[in-house]
């Protein structure tokens, strides 16, 4: 990047928070930015990154109120957090019902991974239920979720209008297959984006066909992906063994994370010196001043792969928009042509209240960093 070689380290945490914390502590001396890929790990190192002055990105997961950079200057839940995703789900279910007012009296099940991740959207879903008058039924699944008959029996008894599947890993495919066995229609289900990859739907077979989820990236080909295939994989380079995964949902999410990190590094170099490695404090500034609009996306070969993003001290998320995608039995495709958003004012109010409570608890005076 401007003549500075990019290096990285990686850890296999098995989604275990204690292993994630150990990895962070072992490698933090080498890092200008950390991306833990786990809500539990993100919570586990939240206070540590502030103390160590190393920015943490959490694309599409983590602590949602960290979007308030005045309280969480070192954390960046970039693109869209769980709270805005949940608010978008409610808008989408409202549209399916014929209008938001038609949600009144309806019953929505939140079927969730029993962890910090699965509980994260509850404040928004509870506020939306109070606002629109629908009943929210909460049904947890103990990880890993290999057996869900009791949960789907509860769902059958509850007879809901919709089920939100806030699952992860094997839990998603098992949920789809168990729903099919219990005769619950897929058109009444909407999944979190971590239930919306090929790794979730292919193992479920026919039970997944027609399943819809939220997404913070668009499925399909794009110029940067084609360039990577031409310059890297077709020349026998790269560490990926299963080349059929190139361009799948999970791959593209990782690619988007990389694009935003590199853009932040370029930002930091433009301010602090081109041709120089950036440190954690400089990287934090770069992340807080991202502006990847449609024109810049086109220059990078990623136009419309993710929503335009503009961060600031007040907004470490930068977008809050999503797309609805659907599995046709072989591939994912976008149902919504445009990026959609939920009740951002409701989410912002919850975010401000939650981050203010955190600031009070930790003795933080909310302010923008220079």
VMD Tcl script that draws the C-alpha trace (Angstrom):
set ca {
  {0.00 0.00 0.00}
  {1.92 3.03 -1.30}
  {5.04 0.88 -1.17}
  {4.44 -0.56 2.31}
  {4.11 -4.36 2.38}
  {0.88 -5.64 3.90}
  {1.33 -8.37 6.52}
  {-1.21 -10.15 8.71}
  {-1.56 -12.81 11.36}
  {-4.44 -15.20 11.87}
  {-5.77 -17.46 14.64}
  {-8.19 -20.38 14.68}
  {-10.35 -19.53 17.71}
  {-13.12 -22.12 17.12}
  {-15.49 -19.28 18.06}
  {-14.24 -19.58 21.65}
  {-13.99 -16.20 23.46}
  {-11.13 -17.30 25.74}
  {-9.10 -18.48 22.74}
  {-9.86 -15.19 21.00}
  {-8.61 -13.17 23.96}
  {-5.46 -15.32 24.12}
  {-4.84 -14.76 20.40}
  {-5.30 -11.01 20.78}
  {-2.90 -10.79 23.71}
  {-0.29 -12.87 21.87}
  {-0.40 -10.88 18.64}
  {-1.40 -7.35 19.65}
  {2.18 -6.10 19.53}
  {2.17 -6.68 15.77}
  {-1.25 -5.20 15.00}
  {-2.49 -1.89 13.61}
  {-6.05 -3.30 13.47}
  {-7.84 -6.43 14.72}
  {-10.91 -8.22 13.28}
  {-12.10 -10.98 15.70}
  {-15.04 -12.41 13.66}
  {-17.01 -13.25 16.80}
  {-19.39 -11.18 18.94}
  {-18.21 -13.01 22.09}
  {-14.54 -12.29 21.31}
  {-15.38 -8.68 20.39}
  {-16.97 -8.20 23.82}
  {-13.99 -9.98 25.42}
  {-11.39 -7.60 24.00}
  {-13.51 -4.42 23.93}
  {-11.81 -2.77 26.91}
  {-8.40 -4.12 25.90}
  {-8.32 -2.49 22.46}
  {-9.06 0.91 24.01}
  {-6.26 0.48 26.52}
  {-3.84 -0.79 23.87}
  {-4.90 1.81 21.26}
  {-5.57 -0.78 18.56}
  {-8.77 -0.29 16.50}
  {-11.14 -3.25 16.19}
  {-13.42 -3.73 13.19}
  {-16.58 -5.82 13.54}
  {-18.20 -6.00 10.10}
  {-21.81 -7.03 10.47}
  {-21.60 -8.22 14.09}
  {-20.46 -7.29 17.59}
  {-21.69 -4.66 19.99}
  {-24.16 -2.48 18.08}
  {-23.93 0.62 20.28}
  {-20.21 0.78 19.44}
  {-21.39 2.74 16.38}
  {-21.20 5.76 18.73}
  {-17.54 6.71 18.27}
  {-17.72 9.30 21.05}
  {-17.99 6.44 23.56}
  {-16.25 3.67 21.60}
  {-13.46 5.45 19.68}
  {-11.55 2.22 19.01}
  {-14.43 0.02 17.76}
  {-15.89 0.07 14.23}
  {-19.04 -2.03 13.53}
  {-18.67 -1.12 9.86}
  {-21.41 -1.17 7.21}
  {-24.38 -2.44 9.24}
  {-24.70 -3.67 12.82}
  {-27.13 -6.17 14.31}
  {-29.55 -3.52 15.54}
  {-30.00 -1.96 12.10}
  {-30.28 -5.43 10.60}
  {-33.08 -6.31 13.05}
  {-34.86 -3.02 12.29}
  {-34.59 -3.79 8.55}
  {-36.06 -7.25 9.16}
  {-39.11 -5.68 10.80}
  {-39.57 -3.29 7.85}
  {-39.29 -6.21 5.42}
  {-41.82 -8.29 7.37}
  {-44.08 -5.24 7.45}
  {-43.87 -4.98 3.66}
  {-44.66 -8.70 3.33}
  {-47.71 -8.17 5.55}
  {-49.05 -5.33 3.39}
  {-47.80 -2.37 5.43}
  {-46.24 -1.67 8.82}
  {-49.66 -1.14 10.42}
  {-50.55 -4.72 9.44}
  {-47.95 -6.04 11.92}
  {-50.34 -5.21 14.77}
  {-51.54 -8.41 16.41}
  {-49.09 -10.58 14.51}
  {-46.76 -13.04 16.24}
  {-43.04 -13.11 15.43}
  {-40.67 -15.73 16.85}
  {-37.04 -14.81 17.48}
  {-35.31 -18.20 17.25}
  {-31.78 -17.52 18.40}
  {-28.30 -18.82 19.19}
  {-28.21 -18.69 23.00}
  {-25.20 -16.38 23.30}
  {-24.30 -12.67 23.25}
  {-24.66 -12.87 19.47}
  {-28.20 -14.25 19.55}
  {-29.37 -11.85 22.26}
  {-27.85 -8.75 20.65}
  {-30.92 -7.74 18.55}
  {-33.43 -8.13 21.41}
  {-33.51 -4.43 22.46}
  {-34.50 -3.42 18.91}
  {-37.00 -6.25 18.42}
  {-38.62 -5.46 21.78}
  {-38.85 -1.74 20.93}
  {-40.29 -2.53 17.48}
  {-42.84 -4.91 19.05}
  {-43.96 -2.15 21.42}
  {-44.15 0.38 18.57}
  {-46.06 -1.74 16.05}
  {-48.06 -3.98 18.38}
  {-46.79 -7.42 17.38}
  {-46.05 -10.19 19.87}
  {-42.38 -11.20 20.13}
  {-41.78 -14.81 21.19}
  {-38.18 -15.62 22.18}
  {-36.95 -19.19 21.71}
  {-33.25 -19.88 22.44}
  {-31.18 -22.74 21.00}
  {-28.20 -24.02 22.98}
  {-25.12 -24.13 20.69}
  {-24.16 -25.92 18.56}
  {-27.83 -26.66 17.83}
  {-27.60 -30.16 16.34}
  {-31.07 -30.99 17.71}
  {-33.96 -28.50 17.52}
  {-37.11 -30.62 17.66}
  {-38.23 -29.10 20.98}
  {-37.80 -25.55 19.67}
  {-39.78 -26.24 16.49}
  {-42.47 -27.97 18.55}
  {-42.76 -24.70 20.53}
  {-42.98 -22.82 17.22}
  {-45.71 -25.15 15.97}
  {-47.66 -24.59 19.18}
  {-47.14 -20.81 19.02}
  {-48.30 -20.76 15.37}
  {-46.42 -17.54 14.52}
  {-46.83 -15.41 11.42}
  {-43.04 -15.23 10.97}
  {-39.85 -16.76 12.36}
  {-36.58 -14.83 12.54}
  {-33.71 -17.34 12.43}
  {-30.80 -15.73 14.29}
  {-28.60 -18.81 14.02}
  {-24.98 -19.65 13.29}
  {-23.00 -22.63 12.03}
  {-24.62 -26.07 11.94}
  {-27.62 -24.56 13.75}
  {-28.80 -22.92 10.51}
  {-28.95 -26.06 8.33}
  {-30.49 -28.07 11.18}
  {-33.08 -25.32 11.68}
  {-34.06 -25.36 8.00}
  {-34.37 -29.15 7.92}
  {-36.34 -29.25 11.19}
  {-38.66 -26.49 9.94}
  {-39.36 -28.55 6.81}
  {-40.08 -31.68 8.88}
  {-42.53 -29.69 10.97}
  {-44.24 -28.23 7.92}
  {-43.25 -24.63 8.60}
  {-43.14 -22.68 5.30}
  {-39.89 -21.01 4.27}
  {-41.73 -17.92 3.03}
  {-42.58 -17.19 6.67}
  {-38.90 -17.29 7.68}
  {-36.19 -14.62 7.48}
  {-32.61 -15.33 8.46}
  {-29.79 -13.29 9.95}
  {-26.95 -12.87 7.47}
  {-24.86 -15.49 9.33}
  {-27.51 -18.02 8.28}
  {-27.22 -16.82 4.70}
  {-24.21 -18.45 3.07}
  {-23.61 -21.52 0.92}
  {-22.21 -23.25 4.02}
  {-25.65 -22.85 5.63}
  {-27.93 -23.78 2.75}
  {-26.07 -26.49 0.81}
  {-26.09 -28.95 3.77}
  {-29.85 -28.37 4.17}
  {-30.64 -29.56 0.63}
  {-34.23 -29.01 -0.52}
  {-35.16 -27.64 2.91}
  {-33.22 -24.45 2.08}
  {-34.71 -23.70 -1.33}
  {-36.49 -20.34 -1.23}
  {-34.94 -19.34 2.13}
  {-34.37 -15.59 2.49}
  {-31.89 -13.76 4.69}
  {-30.51 -10.28 5.20}
  {-27.10 -9.46 3.73}
  {-24.60 -6.60 3.95}
  {-22.99 -7.68 0.65}
  {-24.44 -8.37 -2.81}
  {-24.09 -11.84 -4.36}
  {-22.64 -12.20 -7.86}
  {-19.47 -11.40 -9.81}
  {-17.66 -8.07 -9.84}
  {-14.39 -6.71 -11.33}
  {-12.18 -7.01 -8.22}
  {-13.16 -10.66 -7.81}
  {-12.37 -11.35 -11.46}
  {-8.99 -9.64 -11.07}
  {-8.15 -11.75 -8.01}
  {-9.06 -14.92 -9.88}
  {-6.93 -13.92 -12.89}
  {-3.86 -12.69 -11.01}
  {-3.90 -15.05 -8.03}
  {-5.74 -18.34 -8.33}
  {-5.22 -18.93 -12.07}
  {-1.48 -18.56 -11.44}
  {-1.54 -21.19 -8.71}
  {-1.10 -18.62 -5.94}
  {-3.16 -18.03 -2.82}
  {-3.79 -20.16 0.26}
  {-7.37 -21.22 -0.53}
  {-7.53 -24.95 -1.25}
  {-11.19 -25.20 -2.31}
  {-11.34 -22.87 -5.31}
  {-15.09 -23.38 -5.72}
  {-15.46 -21.16 -2.64}
  {-13.97 -18.16 -4.45}
  {-16.75 -15.60 -4.74}
  {-19.16 -17.30 -2.35}
  {-20.96 -15.28 0.33}
  {-18.39 -15.79 3.10}
  {-15.48 -15.13 0.73}
  {-17.00 -11.83 -0.41}
  {-17.60 -10.72 3.18}
  {-13.92 -11.28 3.93}
  {-12.98 -9.45 0.75}
  {-15.14 -6.46 1.70}
  {-13.53 -6.35 5.15}
  {-10.14 -6.28 3.43}
  {-11.20 -3.50 1.04}
  {-12.31 -1.29 3.93}
  {-9.18 -1.96 5.98}
  {-6.94 -1.09 3.03}
  {-8.96 2.07 2.34}
  {-8.50 3.08 5.98}
  {-4.75 2.48 5.66}
  {-4.65 4.65 2.54}
  {-6.56 7.34 4.45}
  {-4.09 7.18 7.30}
  {-1.10 7.35 4.95}
  {-2.58 10.36 3.15}
  {-2.72 12.19 6.49}
  {0.36 10.86 8.28}
  {2.75 10.12 5.41}
  {2.64 8.01 2.24}
  {5.10 5.17 2.12}
  {5.10 4.80 5.92}
  {3.59 1.93 7.94}
  {0.59 3.06 10.00}
  {0.22 2.46 13.74}
  {-2.97 1.80 15.68}
  {-3.77 5.45 16.39}
  {-3.29 6.42 12.74}
  {-5.36 3.46 11.59}
  {-8.15 4.53 13.97}
  {-8.23 7.94 12.26}
  {-8.30 6.25 8.85}
  {-11.28 4.09 9.84}
  {-13.14 7.08 11.30}
  {-12.77 9.02 8.05}
  {-13.82 6.44 5.47}
  {-15.79 7.68 2.48}
  {-16.38 4.85 0.02}
  {-19.13 6.21 -2.22}
  {-20.38 4.63 -5.45}
  {-17.68 6.40 -7.49}
  {-14.91 5.09 -5.22}
  {-16.47 1.61 -5.22}
  {-16.32 1.65 -9.02}
  {-12.63 2.63 -8.93}
  {-11.96 -0.30 -6.59}
  {-13.96 -2.76 -8.69}
  {-16.60 -3.32 -6.01}
  {-19.52 -1.17 -7.16}
  {-22.71 -2.07 -5.25}
  {-21.01 -5.05 -3.57}
  {-21.72 -3.28 -0.26}
  {-23.67 -0.08 0.50}
  {-21.83 3.24 0.21}
  {-20.15 3.93 3.53}
  {-19.16 7.19 5.21}
  {-17.90 7.08 8.79}
  {-17.43 9.86 11.34}
  {-16.82 10.28 15.05}
  {-20.57 10.14 15.57}
  {-21.07 7.14 13.27}
  {-18.59 4.25 13.27}
  {-21.02 2.14 11.26}
  {-21.23 4.33 8.18}
  {-24.32 2.90 6.49}
  {-26.94 0.78 8.26}
  {-28.38 -0.59 5.00}
  {-29.00 -4.20 3.92}
  {-30.23 -6.29 1.01}
  {-32.59 -9.25 1.14}
  {-31.12 -12.29 -0.61}
  {-32.64 -15.67 -1.47}
  {-31.30 -19.20 -2.07}
  {-32.70 -20.79 -5.25}
  {-31.27 -24.23 -4.54}
  {-27.97 -23.56 -6.31}
  {-26.99 -19.96 -5.66}
  {-27.87 -16.78 -3.76}
  {-29.44 -13.84 -5.58}
  {-30.61 -10.40 -4.44}
  {-34.36 -10.05 -3.89}
  {-34.15 -6.33 -3.17}
  {-32.48 -4.37 -5.97}
  {-31.70 -1.40 -3.73}
  {-30.21 -1.21 -0.26}
  {-32.92 -0.92 2.38}
  {-32.91 0.46 5.92}
  {-35.11 0.02 8.95}
  {-36.15 2.59 11.55}
  {-32.77 4.30 11.94}
  {-34.14 6.93 14.34}
  {-35.37 4.19 16.71}
  {-32.01 2.41 16.48}
  {-30.06 5.64 17.05}
  {-32.09 6.43 20.19}
  {-31.41 2.94 21.60}
  {-27.76 3.24 20.59}
  {-27.36 6.63 22.31}
  {-29.06 5.39 25.50}
  {-27.05 2.16 25.63}
  {-23.69 3.82 24.93}
  {-24.45 6.55 27.50}
  {-25.10 3.86 30.13}
  {-21.81 2.16 29.20}
  {-19.96 5.50 29.41}
  {-21.41 6.16 32.86}
  {-20.49 2.66 34.08}
  {-16.91 2.96 32.79}
  {-16.38 6.62 33.74}
  {-15.97 7.68 30.09}
  {-16.62 11.27 29.02}
  {-18.05 11.01 25.48}
  {-15.97 13.04 23.03}
  {-14.44 12.91 19.57}
  {-10.78 11.95 19.39}
  {-8.45 14.08 17.28}
}
mol new
graphics top color blue
foreach p $ca { graphics top sphere $p radius 0.5 }
foreach p [lrange $ca 0 end-1] q [lrange $ca 1 end] { graphics top cylinder $p $q radius 0.2 }
display resetview
